[in-house]
């Protein structure tokens, strides 16, 4: 077996290269040959994935966080109908939210899955917006959660504290937006704080945004937070870590295959933790679109 490793060296507090070397050494012991392609700039992992010939490899490993997996998947699918080989992720990023659904928490976990020949077909979401057309494995957020991610970017050097500062700023300026959501032909109009379209359960590492979501059920879960006061929002926020926020009357959860979101004011987007694009969006699920080492 020969694997291509596409490495984000800046992931995990710039430990991406170190962890990639560790994984390569473990795989070599198991008889698996690897070649490391290292990104040299922002967006480089996607460019590397675009340039490789998948048929020369037995699999591809994205070494980084959710954003790195997002770039690699979109690079592999640029101009292609499918990915002909399995894809894996070495958890190096801050959150590694998607990997929680396949219970991979370490370099040793992914090596074990590869050497054991464990693969499974998973769904991918696809969306179009003003920024273009993209696939996502984790979720696509619009509104409050996305705004927090955008704000946190200003404080990235502060690590996890950056998100706390982003939350504080966003709560102070809290606004709801008149939003129209279509789910498989059903239309809902809501004064929403956020709309999250989820393929998997977690976001931001350990926040269980969509506790009922499954990565292989052919559906996307839509989680909506309707208008609340600042005080009520602050009480709700801690419950997202256990997934019990969905029991609150201000939260609605739907599921579907084809979804669109329009809003009176364009809402910022966060696909798989990346920060770009705005509503309106059209979203669809592609069942079993990617085979994954899991």
Backbone as a ProteinNet text record, in pm:
[ID]
protein_1_A
[PRIMARY]
XXXXXXXXXXXXXXXXXXXXXXXXXXXXXXXXXXXXXXXXXXXXXXXXXXXXXXXXXXXXXXXXXXXXXXXXXXXXXXXXXXXXXXXXXXXXXXXXXXXXXXXXXXXXXXXXXXXXXXXXXXXXXXXXXXXXXXXXXXXXXXXXXXXXXXXXXXXXXXXXXXXXXXXXXXXXXXXXXXXXXXXXXXXXXXXXXXXXXXXXXXXXXXXXXXXXXXXXXXXXXXXXXXXXXXXXXXXXXXXXXXXXXXXXXXXXXXXXXXXXXXXXXXXXXXXXXXXXXXXXXXXXXXXXXXXXXX
[TERTIARY]
84.3	0	88.2	46.6	120.1	21.7	48.4	-42.1	23.2	-59.7	-16.3	-63	30.7	-3.7	5.2	-105.8	-109.8	-110.5	-3.8	26.1	7.2	-69.4	-77	21.7	139.9	242.3	206.8	108.3	70.6	-38.6	-96.5	-202.4	-145.1	-234	-191.7	-75.1	-83.7	24.6	156.8	146.3	260.5	329.3	249.3	302.8	263.3	204.1	157.5	267	383	494	547.7	558.3	608.9	517	386.7	291.7	284.9	298.1	300.3	418.1	533.5	651.2	629.2	563	532.8	440.4	336.3	242.2	312.2	396.4	469.5	556.3	620.3	705.5	623.5	507.1	420.9	369.2	332.3	282.5	392.6	512.4	624.4	647.5	636.5	650.3	545.1	427.1	318.9	324.7	432.4	449.3	382.7	343.5	276.8	374.5	389	477.7	400.4	467	401.7	491	425.3	496.2	428.2	505.5	449.4	458.2	342.9	335.6	296.3	381.5	363	318.4	209	157.9	253.3	270.6	361.2	288.2	155.8	81.4	-66.2	-142.6	-286.5	-351.9	-432.4	-496.8	-410.6	-289.8	-196.1	-237.5	-306.3	-345.8	-449.7	-534.4	-630.5	-557.9	-463.4	-388.7	-313.2	-254.6	-183.1	-278.2	-397.4	-496.1	-545.3	-558.2	-600.7	-498.8	-371.3	-264	-227.2	-265.2	-223.3	-313.2	-259.9	-337.4	-377	-503.8	-544.7	-514.9	-515	-496.2	-352.6	-261.8	-124.9	-109.2	-219.1	-210.9	-319.4	-298.8	-400.2	-485.8	-451.8	-527.6	-461.5	-538.9	-488.7	-516.5	-417.8	-435.5	-421.3	-523.4	-516.6	-461	-347	-283.2	-313.4	-410.8	-453.5	-589.7	-657.9	-788.5	-902.6	-1021.8	-1140	-1120.9	-1055	-1031.7	-941.4	-842.4	-752.8	-828.1	-912.5	-994.2	-1084.9	-1143.3	-1229.3	-1153.1	-1032.9	-953.8	-915.6	-873.7	-830.4	-948.3	-1063.4	-1180.9	-1219.1	-1222.4	-1260.7	-1155.3	-1029.9	-925.5	-939.2	-965.6	-980.1	-1103.1	-1208.2	-1331.9	-1340.7	-1238	-1242.1	-1236.7	-1342.9	-1348.5	-1367.2	-1401.9	-1419	-1556.9	-1611.6	-1740.8	-1729.3	-1609.6	-1591.6	-1444.4	-1418.3	-1281.3	-1258.9	-1171.4	-1161	-1086.1	-1030.6	-952.2	-999	-972.1	-1012	-936.3	-1004.1	-946.8	-944.1	-838.5	-830.8	-785.5	-801.1	-755.2	-674.2	-554.7	-472.9	-509.6	-563	-612.9	-501.4	-486.5	-382.7	-441.8	-560.5	-619	-667.3	-720.9	-770.7	-895.6	-990.1	-1116.6	-1127.6	-1090.4	-1107	-1249.1	-1346.7	-1485.8	-1537.7	-1511	-1566.7	-1519.3	-1392.5	-1336.2	-1399.7	-1468	-1536.5	-1645	-1704.2	-1810.3	-1757.4	-1628.1	-1569.3	-1470.4	-1472.3	-1394.7	-1245.4	-1193.3	-1049	-999.9	-915.1	-870.2	-719	-645.8	-499.6	-438.6	-309.2	-235.5	-242.1	-232.7	-236.1	-370.3	-478.4	-611.6	-621.1	-576.7	-589.1	-495.8	-377.1	-285.6	-349.1	-414.5	-481.4	-589.3	-666.3	-772.9	-714.1	-604.8	-543	-485.3	-407.7	-344.4	-448	-561.3	-668.2	-759.3	-732.8	-814.5	-956.3	-977	-1111.9	-1149.9	-1247.9	-1298.9	-1451.6	-1512.7	-1658.1	-1698	-1814.5	-1867	-1940	-1910.3	-1976.3	-2039.1	-2137.9	-2204.6	-2120.4	-2139.1	-2085.6	-2200.3	-2191.3	-2282.4	-2220.8	-2304.4	-2257.1	-2337.5	-2269.3	-2341.2	-2288.5	-2377.1	-2338.7	-2374.2	-2286.6	-2307.7	-2239.2	-2230.7	-2161.1	-2012.5	-1960.9	-1818.5	-1789.6	-1893.6	-1870.7	-1942	-1889.3	-1950.5	-1850.7	-1894.3	-1802.6	-1873.5	-1792.1	-1838.3	-1797.5	-1871.8	-1832.6	-1863.5	-1780.6	-1798.4	-1865.6	-1838.7	-1881.7	-2014.7	-2009.8	-2132.6	-2110.4	-2221.7	-2221.1	-2304.7	-2241.2	-2310.3	-2335.7	-2444.3	-2476.6	-2534	-2482.9	-2534.6	-2439.8	-2494.5	-2418.4	-2288.3	-2296	-2176.5	-2071	-2116.3	-2023.4	-1961.9	-2044	-1992.3	-1885.7	-1906.7	-1807	-1674.3	-1681.9	-1560.4	-1489.4	-1566.1	-1506.1	-1438.7	-1507.8	-1450.8	-1327.4	-1331.4	-1219.5	-1092.5	-1107.3	-990.3	-898.6	-956.5	-875.4	-783.7	-822	-748.5	-682.6	-656	-608.2	-484.3	-398.2	-274.2	-300.7	-422.6	-456.6	-511.2	-513.3	-558.3	-706.3	-742.3	-883.7	-952.4	-876	-933.2	-995.2	-948.1	-999.1	-1149.2	-1196.6	-1338	-1421.7	-1367.7	-1438.3	-1456.4	-1350.8	-1359.8	-1458.2	-1459.8	-1555	-1698.6	-1723	-1856.5	-1898.8	-1809	-1840.6	-1879.7	-1800.6	-1829.8	-1963.9	-1989.6	-2112.1	-2235.4	-2224.4	-2337.4	-2370.5	-2268.6	-2291.7	-2370.1	-2335.6	-2404.2	-2510.2	-2569.3	-2661.3	-2776.7	-2797.9	-2908.4	-2967.6	-3096.8	-3162.8	-3189.8	-3214.8	-3235.1	-3352.5	-3441.1	-3552.3	-3496.5	-3524.1	-3460.1	-3565.4	-3550.3	-3640.9	-3562.4	-3611	-3543.7	-3636.9	-3590.5	-3664.7	-3597.1	-3675.1	-3622.2	-3709.8	-3656.6	-3731.5	-3869.9	-3874.6	-4000.9	-4086.2	-4049.6	-4123	-4056.5	-4133.6	-4076	-4106	-4001.6	-4012.8	-3957.4	-4026.9	-3976.7	-3953	-3830.1	-3793.3	-3713.4	-3728.2	-3641.2	-3526.5	-3420.2	-3320.2	-3192.1	-3132.3	-2998.4	-2894.9	-2919.6	-2831.7	-2907.8	-2852	-2898.3	-2774	-2774.9	-2662	-2709.9	-2644.8	-2676.7	-2567.4	-2604.3	-2505.2	-2506.4	-2388.4	-2370.6	-2327.5	-2246.6	-2200.3	-2244.6	-2213.4	-2271.9	-2202.3	-2069.5	-1993.8	-1947.2	-1921.5	-1856.7	-1769.1	-1668	-1580.8	-1515.7	-1492.6	-1429.5	-1532.1	-1580.4	-1665.1	-1808.2	-1850.1	-1988.4	-2075.9	-2172.6	-2257.9	-2376.5	-2350.3	-2451.6	-2573.8	-2551.2	-2662.8	-2654.8	-2704.9	-2686.5	-2748.2	-2844.1	-2908	-2848	-2752.1	-2695.1	-2614.1	-2615.9	-2538	-2467.6	-2344.2	-2264.1	-2290.5	-2384.2	-2411.4	-2560.6	-2646.2	-2790.5	-2856.4	-2776.6	-2833.7	-2914.3	-2896.7	-2971.6	-2878.4	-2921.8	-2855.8	-2950.9	-2898.5	-2978.8	-2967.9	-3080.6	-3084.6	-3123.2	-3033.9	-3056.3	-3074.1	-3187.9	-3220.4	-3237.7	-3168.4	-3193.4	-3274	-3397	-3482.1	-3447.5	-3505.3	-3471.8	-3478.7	-3374	-3366.9	-3302.3	-3316.1	-3247.3	-3101.5	-3020.5	-2880.1	-2869.2	-2948.6	-2942.6	-2978.8	-3084	-3126.4	-3020.4	-2958.1	-2853.8	-2737.1	-2696.5	-2584.4	-2617.6	-2745.9	-2786	-2787.3	-2818.8	-2825.4	-2687.7	-2592.5	-2462.7	-2395.9	-2393.1	-2326.6	-2392.1	-2522.5	-2592.5	-2556.2	-2490.6	-2453.4	-2344.8	-2270.3	-2163.7	-2219.4	-2340.3	-2404.4	-2509.7	-2540.9	-2644.3	-2784.8	-2799.1	-2932.9	-2994.9	-2920.5	-2977.2	-3095.4	-3095.9	-3204.4	-3338.9	-3337.3	-3462.3	-3524.2	-3450.9	-3501.9	-3608.9	-3711.5	-3821	-3775.5	-3663.5	-3614.4	-3537.7	-3509.1	-3433.4	-3527.5	-3509.1	-3581.9	-3482	-3513.8	-3427.3	-3510.8	-3462.1	-3525.9	-3420.5	-3463.3	-3369.6	-3422.5	-3328.8	-3371	-3253.6	-3285.6	-3183.4	-3148	-3245.8	-3223.1	-3271	-3180.5	-3206.4	-3162.3	-3237.8	-3192.9	-3219.1	-3131.5	-3142.8	-3125.2	-3224.3	-3217.2	-3241.6	-3182.7	-3199.5	-3208.2	-3281.6	-3296.6	-3162.9	-3074.2	-2937	-2844.2	-2745.9	-2655.3	-2587.2	-2589.9	-2527.6	-2394.4	-2291	-2160.1	-2166.3	-2083	-2082.9	-1954.4	-1965.8	-1847.9	-1865.1	-1816	-1815.2	-1694.8	-1722	-1615.7	-1512.1	-1560.6	-1471.8	-1401.7	-1410.1	-1353.3	-1446.9	-1397	-1478	-1478.5	-1582.4	-1599.1	-1741.3	-1785.3	-1915.8	-2029.2	-2145.3	-2264.1	-2389.1	-2498.3	-2627.8	-2665.3	-2747.7	-2825	-2738.6	-2785.4	-2715.7	-2815.2	-2767.1	-2840.3	-2752.8	-2811.3	-2735.8	-2802.4	-2720.5	-2773.7	-2680.9	-2734.4	-2654.2	-2619.8	-2497.5	-2451.8	-2419.2	-2514.7	-2496.1	-2377.2	-2295.9	-2184.8	-2083.4	-2070.4	-1986.1	-1837.8	-1795.9	-1653.2	-1628.3	-1530.9	-1486.4	-1374.8	-1386.3	-1295.1	-1231.4	-1102.9	-1038.3	-1101.8	-1180.4	-1250.5	-1287.4
-119.1	0	124.5	225.1	350.6	465.3	548.4	658.4	793.3	887.3	1025.8	1104.5	1169.6	1251.3	1398.7	1469.5	1612.9	1686.5	1760.3	1809.1	1960	1999.1	2139.3	2157.5	2215.2	2223.1	2319.2	2405.7	2505	2454.2	2339.6	2285.7	2239.8	2239.9	2190.8	2267.4	2401.2	2487.3	2454.7	2440.9	2418.8	2283.8	2184.4	2049.7	1953.9	2008.9	1923.7	1839	1901.2	1827.4	1719.8	1751.3	1656.1	1534.7	1559.9	1449.7	1367.5	1433	1359.6	1262.8	1307.2	1220.1	1102.1	1127.6	1021.5	916.5	962.3	870.8	791.3	857.3	788.6	676.9	703.4	602.1	482.8	509.4	401.5	317.8	383.9	312	228.8	282.2	208.5	76.2	78.7	-43.9	-146.2	-95.2	-183.7	-218.4	-176.3	-211.6	-117.7	1.4	99	208.7	232	337.2	469.9	579.3	710.7	811.7	911.9	1028.3	1152.5	1246.8	1366.6	1485.2	1548.5	1673.4	1782.2	1881.5	1981.7	2114.2	2166.7	2296.1	2408.2	2504.8	2615.8	2747.6	2749	2873.1	2841	2943.4	2925.7	2876	2772.8	2713.6	2611.9	2591.9	2502.3	2356.8	2314.3	2173.3	2141.6	2237.3	2214.6	2205.9	2294.2	2293	2161.2	2111.5	1984.3	1870.7	1873.2	1768.2	1775.7	1895.7	1912.8	1854.2	1866	1831.7	1683.5	1608.2	1467.5	1383.3	1273.1	1173.4	1065	1062.4	966.3	821.2	790.5	652	603.8	694.6	655	614.3	626.7	603.3	505.9	448.9	361.8	435	559.1	639.8	773.9	869.8	1003.8	1035.2	1092.6	1134.9	1286.2	1351	1493.6	1508.7	1574.3	1592	1733	1745	1876.2	1865.9	1979.1	1983.9	1975.5	2018.7	2012.3	2093.4	2208.5	2291.8	2225	2150.8	2078.8	1969	1894.6	1791.6	1856	1969.4	2042	2075.1	2126.8	2164.1	2041.6	1935.6	1815.9	1753.4	1742.6	1684.6	1767.2	1899.2	1983.5	1981.8	1968.2	1955.1	1826.6	1716.8	1587.5	1582.2	1656.7	1652.6	1762	1846	1948.7	1883	1903	1846.2	1696.3	1635.9	1490	1456.3	1343.9	1299.6	1221.5	1168.6	1087.1	1083.1	1033.5	1011	860.3	810.6	666.1	589.4	659.6	594.8	644.5	569.4	614.5	740.2	819.5	941.4	924.1	972	968.2	1102.1	1121.5	1244.6	1211	1268.7	1259.7	1378.1	1355.9	1466.9	1552.3	1671.7	1764.1	1898.5	1931.9	2063.7	2085.5	2204.4	2242.1	2163.7	2149.9	2086.1	1941.9	1913.8	1779.2	1728.5	1816.3	1785.3	1663.6	1656.9	1548.4	1412.1	1402.8	1274	1217.3	1300.9	1250.9	1149.4	1166.7	1075.6	940.2	931	801.2	756.1	825.7	789.3	777	874.5	885.2	1009.2	987.6	1097.9	1117	1027.9	1035.6	979.9	1004.2	948.2	795.7	738.8	593.1	536.2	610.2	563.8	550.8	653.3	647.8	542.2	526.9	422	284.5	264.1	137.1	107.3	209.8	189.7	153.2	220.3	193.8	53	17.5	-114.5	-225.8	-194.7	-293.4	-298.4	-211.8	-210.5	-163.6	-80.4	-36.8	88.2	74.8	187.8	184.8	301.7	309.4	422.4	410.3	515.4	618.1	745.2	851.7	951.3	1022.7	1125.8	1253	1332.2	1468	1563.8	1682.8	1789.3	1870.8	1937.4	2025	2154.6	2267.8	2394.8	2491.1	2580.4	2691.2	2821	2920.1	3052	3154.5	3278.3	3380.9	3350.2	3259.3	3225	3110.3	3044.1	2933	2807.1	2693.5	2562.3	2473.4	2413.1	2337.6	2218.9	2119.1	2006.8	2030.7	1969	1973	1838.8	1802.1	1675.7	1695.9	1807.5	1834.8	1910.3	2040.4	2120.4	2253	2317.7	2451	2540.3	2640	2727.5	2864.5	2929.3	3066	3139.5	3259	3337.3	3341.6	3330.7	3353.8	3275	3143	3059.1	3098.7	3128.1	3169.9	3305.8	3395.9	3527.4	3517.1	3426	3404.5	3359.5	3266.5	3218	3330.9	3414.3	3528	3623	3652.8	3743.6	3682.7	3552.9	3486.2	3492.9	3505.5	3513.6	3629.8	3734.2	3850.7	3819.3	3717.1	3684.8	3547.5	3499.4	3363	3331.6	3429.3	3407.4	3369.7	3393.6	3365	3223.2	3143.5	3005.1	2995.3	2904.5	2880.1	3003.4	3093.2	3216.5	3300.9	3282.9	3362.9	3341.4	3217.2	3188.9	3251.7	3253.1	3318	3466.5	3530.4	3672.2	3694.4	3600.3	3609.7	3599.8	3510	3494.7	3622	3679.2	3802	3913.7	3932.6	4037.4	4014.1	3888.9	3859.1	3871.8	3834.5	3848.2	3995.6	4078.1	4221.6	4279.9	4237.5	4290	4195.7	4112.7	4006.8	4059.8	3996.1	4031.4	3904.5	3905.9	3799.2	3851.6	3759.3	3796.1	3717.8	3788	3719.8	3626.8	3497.4	3394.4	3299.3	3262.8	3167.6	3040.6	2929.6	2800.3	2705.2	2647.6	2543.8	2409.6	2309.2	2174.8	2075.6	2020.2	1924.2	1977.4	2105.2	2163.8	2224.9	2205.9	2268.6	2401.4	2508.7	2640.3	2683.5	2736.3	2789.7	2931.4	3021.1	3158	3182.8	3219.7	3233.9	3362.7	3418.9	3528.8	3461.3	3427.5	3333.2	3399.6	3338.1	3374.9	3298.2	3168.4	3092	2978.3	2931.8	2812.2	2728.2	2602.8	2512.7	2390.5	2363.3	2247	2143.4	2032.5	1941.4	1802.9	1756.5	1618.7	1530.9	1588.8	1516.3	1591	1535.1	1586.3	1708.9	1713.7	1811.7	1931.4	2040.7	2157.5	2220	2294.3	2360.7	2265.3	2141.7	2043	1961.5	2013.5	1933.1	1983.2	2076.2	2123.7	2031.4	1964.6	1868.6	1943	2006.7	2089.6	2009	1891.2	1811.9	1669.2	1644.5	1512.2	1396.2	1422.3	1313.7	1293.4	1375.7	1365.4	1237	1180.9	1061.9	1084.9	1039.3	1067.8	972.4	879.4	782.9	751.9	849	823.9	889.1	955.5	1020.1	1144	1200.2	1319.1	1422.8	1548.3	1655.9	1705.8	1732.7	1789.2	1941.2	2008.2	2154.9	2199.9	2273.3	2320.8	2472	2519.8	2662.2	2713.8	2822.8	2893.6	3018.1	3022.6	3137.9	3251.3	3364.1	3486.5	3464	3504.2	3494.7	3621.6	3642.1	3753.6	3716.2	3813.9	3786.2	3695.7	3722.8	3642	3497.4	3477.2	3340.6	3269.3	3341.7	3281	3234.4	3315	3278.4	3154.7	3138.5	3018	2895.3	2915.2	2804.5	2755.8	2847.3	2812.5	2691.3	2681.5	2564.5	2431.5	2432.1	2307	2247.4	2325.8	2274.5	2167.2	2167.6	2068.3	1929.5	1922.1	1792.7	1759.7	1855.3	1835.4	1857.7	1897	1915.8	2049.1	2133.2	2259.5	2234	2117.5	2089.8	2068.8	2052.7	2037.8	2173.1	2280.9	2414.3	2456.1	2528.2	2567.7	2661.6	2729.8	2823.3	2753.1	2625.2	2548.2	2457.3	2454.3	2360.8	2277.6	2149.4	2059.3	1989.3	1994.8	1927.2	1842.6	1757.6	1684.2	1680.1	1672	1669.3	1647.4	1644.7	1618.3	1742.3	1828.6	1950.5	2070.1	2163.9	2273.5	2403.7	2510.1	2643.2	2739.5	2838.7	2939.6	3077.4	3163.7	3303	3389.6	3507.1	3595.4	3739.9	3822.1	3962.7	4035.8	3993.7	4045.4	3927.1	3938.5	3825.6	3778.7	3647.7	3589.4	3525	3547.4	3488.5	3337.5	3265.4	3119.9	3064.3	2944.5	2868.1	2722.7	2687.8	2546.5	2475.7	2373.1	2293.6	2380.9	2487	2573.4	2681.2	2676.4	2782.2	2903.1	3019.3	3140.6	3214.1	3187.8	3260.9	3240.5	3332.3	3322.1	3375.8	3394.8	3447.5	3381.9	3389.2	3348.7	3447.6	3403	3278.1	3157.7	3039.9	2914.9	2809.8	2718.4	2596.7	2479.3	2384.1	2273.6	2140.5	2040.4	1906.6	1802.7	1684.8	1575.6	1478.4	1425.3	1325.6	1198.1	1105.4	985.4	900.7	857.8	768.2	823.2	955.7	1017	991.6	966.4	948.7	822.8	745.7	630.5	678.3	645.8	701.9	593	610.3	525.8	558.4	466.3	493.1	361.9
0	0	0	-79	-86.3	-67.5	33	66.9	40.8	-3.5	-19.3	102.5	172.3	288.9	248.1	259.5	228.6	361.5	387.7	522.7	534.1	636	675.7	791.1	765.7	870.4	982.8	959.9	1061.1	1155.2	1124	1209.2	1343.3	1445	1576.1	1633.1	1629.4	1679.4	1609.7	1476.5	1387.7	1411.1	1451.5	1472.5	1359.8	1253.3	1145.1	1084.3	1057.6	997.5	1089.7	1216.9	1316.2	1328.3	1334.5	1349.2	1221.1	1106	979.3	975.1	1023	1025.9	1119.8	1232.2	1328.4	1267.1	1197.7	1133.4	1023.8	946	839.2	895.2	1009.7	1071.6	1119.9	1179.7	1226.4	1109.4	1001.5	884.6	818.7	819	758.8	831	963.3	1041.1	998.1	960.5	916.6	769.3	702	561.7	463.8	509.6	423.2	385.6	258.2	208	201	234.5	229.2	158.2	103.5	50.8	104.2	157.5	218.4	124.9	101.7	26.3	125.5	142.2	247	187.3	239.7	194.5	235.3	147.4	175	198	181.7	200.7	224	263	286	157.5	169.7	52.6	-19	30.5	-36.4	-33.1	72.3	78.4	-29.1	-57.9	-166.6	-301	-323.6	-449.6	-467.3	-359.8	-367.5	-402.4	-341.3	-369.6	-514.1	-565.5	-704.7	-801.6	-766.1	-859.5	-862.9	-760.1	-759.7	-850.3	-896	-969.7	-870	-827.8	-723.7	-759.8	-889.1	-930.3	-909.1	-874.7	-843	-696.8	-619.2	-475.8	-432.6	-314.7	-255.2	-153.1	-128.1	-35.1	-14.6	39.7	68.9	214.8	282.3	421.1	431.1	487.2	516.9	657.2	669.6	800.7	848.2	937.1	985	1049.4	1059.1	1122.8	1023.1	1066.7	981.6	853.4	865	747.6	646	693.5	602.8	529.7	601.6	536.4	432	465	371.3	242.8	256.6	139.3	56.2	122.6	50.3	-24.8	39.6	-26.1	-148.5	-133.2	-245.8	-355.9	-318.7	-419.7	-498.4	-429.8	-496.8	-586.1	-549.4	-626.2	-732.1	-743.7	-846.4	-984.3	-1060.6	-1194.2	-1198	-1084	-1077.3	-1022.1	-1063.4	-1013.8	-883.4	-857.2	-737.2	-699.5	-580.3	-534.9	-539	-625	-647.6	-539.4	-440.6	-335.2	-199	-91.7	41.5	85.6	167.5	225.4	376.8	440.3	585.6	638.7	767.4	832.2	955.3	963.4	1083.9	1171.6	1293.1	1374.8	1432.6	1375.2	1419.8	1459.6	1407.6	1429.1	1570.8	1593.5	1726.3	1763.8	1667.4	1698.4	1654.7	1530.1	1473.1	1496	1469.1	1501.8	1427.9	1297.5	1217.3	1266.1	1305.4	1344.8	1471.4	1547.7	1666.8	1628.3	1510.4	1468.4	1425.5	1396.6	1361.6	1469.4	1583.5	1702.5	1673.7	1599.6	1577.1	1651	1751.5	1835.7	1834.7	1767.5	1772.3	1644.8	1629.4	1515.9	1518.8	1636.8	1650.7	1606.4	1631.7	1590.6	1439	1366	1220.4	1162.4	1221.1	1174.4	1193.7	1306.8	1334.4	1230.9	1193	1094.4	957.6	921.3	791	786.2	887	888.5	900.4	961.3	973.8	852.1	754.3	632.6	655.8	757.2	791.2	712.7	625.9	548.8	554.1	535.8	530.3	437.7	377.7	291.7	377.4	353.2	428.8	332.3	383.2	304.3	301.4	198.6	193.2	164.8	222.8	185.7	73.2	-3.7	-111.1	-105.1	-122.7	-121	-226.4	-267	-354	-282.8	-298.6	-239.1	-327.7	-279.5	-356.7	-370.1	-286.5	-292.3	-388.5	-439.6	-530.9	-486.5	-531.4	-508.7	-434.7	-322.1	-237	-172.3	-133.7	-53.2	92.6	185.1	325.7	390.2	486.9	557.8	692.4	755.9	892.4	893.5	874	872.3	802.1	771.6	712.6	802.4	862.5	955.6	896.5	941.9	901.7	1022.6	1048.9	1160.8	1278.3	1400.1	1522.5	1530.1	1510.9	1525.3	1422.1	1302	1197.2	1229.7	1281.7	1318	1426.5	1521	1625.8	1564.9	1470.5	1404.9	1331	1262.7	1192.6	1290.9	1400.7	1500.6	1566.3	1591.7	1659	1576	1444.9	1358.3	1393.7	1450	1487.8	1605.1	1683.3	1806	1797.8	1677	1656.4	1739.3	1758.8	1833.9	1979.5	2027.8	2167.4	2185.9	2078.1	2088.7	2119.6	2212.9	2243.7	2302.2	2362.3	2415.9	2305	2182.3	2070.3	2052.1	2072.8	2055.4	2166.8	2286.9	2397.5	2369	2320.3	2286.7	2172.7	2076	1966.4	2015.2	2111.1	2168.2	2239.9	2320.9	2395	2299.1	2194.6	2097.5	2029.1	1992.5	1918.8	2008.5	2135.6	2228	2249	2261.9	2281.6	2164	2044.3	1925.6	1872.4	1958.1	1915.4	1830.7	1715.6	1627.1	1567.6	1550.9	1475.6	1334.8	1242.1	1102.2	1045.8	975.7	911.8	804.5	820.3	737.5	684	556.5	492.2	461.3	514.6	498.8	426.1	316	244.4	268.2	311.8	336.1	261.4	153.4	70.6	33.6	-4.9	-50.3	59	184.1	295.7	328.3	337.1	363.4	506.4	572	707.4	706.8	771.6	787.2	935	969.9	1109.4	1132.7	1250.9	1295.2	1369.2	1296.8	1346.5	1393.9	1495.1	1541.6	1459.3	1437.2	1348.8	1282.4	1170.9	1101.2	1073.9	1120.6	1099.3	1021	908.7	827.1	852.8	916.4	974.6	910	873.1	828.8	945.9	1036.7	1155	1280.8	1396.2	1519.8	1578.3	1567.5	1645.3	1564.2	1634.6	1578.2	1686.1	1643	1739.5	1836.9	1792.7	1879.3	1954.8	2067	2155.3	2167.1	2081.2	2085.5	2000.6	2064.3	1994.5	1933	1819.7	1756.2	1713.9	1655	1600.2	1652.4	1772.8	1836.1	1759.2	1670.5	1595.6	1457.1	1418	1283.9	1269.4	1150.3	1118.4	984.9	974.5	855.3	740.4	758.3	651.8	637.3	674.4	666.9	547.1	461.5	343.2	373.1	493.3	534.2	595.4	592.6	664.9	772.7	892.2	1000.1	997.7	1014.2	1015.3	1155.3	1220	1356.5	1351.7	1403.3	1399.5	1541.2	1572	1697.7	1664.4	1715.9	1693.1	1790.7	1768.2	1843.6	1994.8	2064.5	2210.2	2264.8	2393.9	2458.5	2483.8	2512.9	2544.6	2665.9	2767.4	2890	2861.4	2783.7	2751.2	2667.1	2574.2	2491.8	2577.7	2673.3	2759.6	2843.6	2876.9	2950.8	2860	2733	2639.3	2595.5	2583.9	2526.6	2593.1	2726.8	2787.2	2751.8	2720.3	2693.5	2557.5	2472.2	2340.3	2351.8	2461.8	2478.4	2506.4	2559.7	2584.7	2479.9	2394.4	2293.8	2344.6	2470.6	2527.3	2486.3	2417.6	2369.4	2276.3	2208.8	2113.3	2183.3	2315.6	2391.5	2426.2	2405.4	2437.7	2337.9	2382.5	2291	2180	2201.7	2099.5	1986.4	2005.7	1906.9	1827.9	1696.5	1611.1	1532.1	1512.2	1436.7	1329.5	1206.5	1094.5	1023.6	933.3	849.2	707.6	611.3	472.7	379.7	250.9	148.9	67.9	45	-32.9	47.8	70.8	163.9	99	120.3	80.9	195.3	207.1	312.7	250.5	270.6	228.2	350.5	352.8	468.4	421.6	499.4	463.5	462	553.1	557.2	532.5	440.7	415.6	543.6	567.7	685.8	646.7	728.1	703.2	722.2	646.6	648.1	708.6	766.3	809	765.2	646.9	607.4	668.9	749.8	814	884.3	949.1	1027.4	948	815.3	732.9	735.2	702.4	711.6	578.1	498.1	372.4	321.6	238.5	175.7	261.7	196.1	262.7	205.3	281.3	227.5	118	19.6	15.3	-21.9	20.8	-11	-55.9	-136.6	-170.6	-129.6	-58.4	0	-37.2	-64	-90.6	-30.1	-6.2	48.1	-64.2	-59.7	-156.8	-79.4	-71.1	10.7	-36	59.3	31.2	-66.5	-72.3	-175.5	-153.7	-30.4	-3.8	78.9	39.3	119.4	210.7	338.5	437.5	523	553.8	653.6	787.9	840.2	965.8	1035.7
[MASK]
++++++++++++++++++++++++++++++++++++++++++++++++++++++++++++++++++++++++++++++++++++++++++++++++++++++++++++++++++++++++++++++++++++++++++++++++++++++++++++++++++++++++++++++++++++++++++++++++++++++++++++++++++++++++++++++++++++++++++++++++++++++++++++++++++++++++++++++++++++++++++++++++++++++

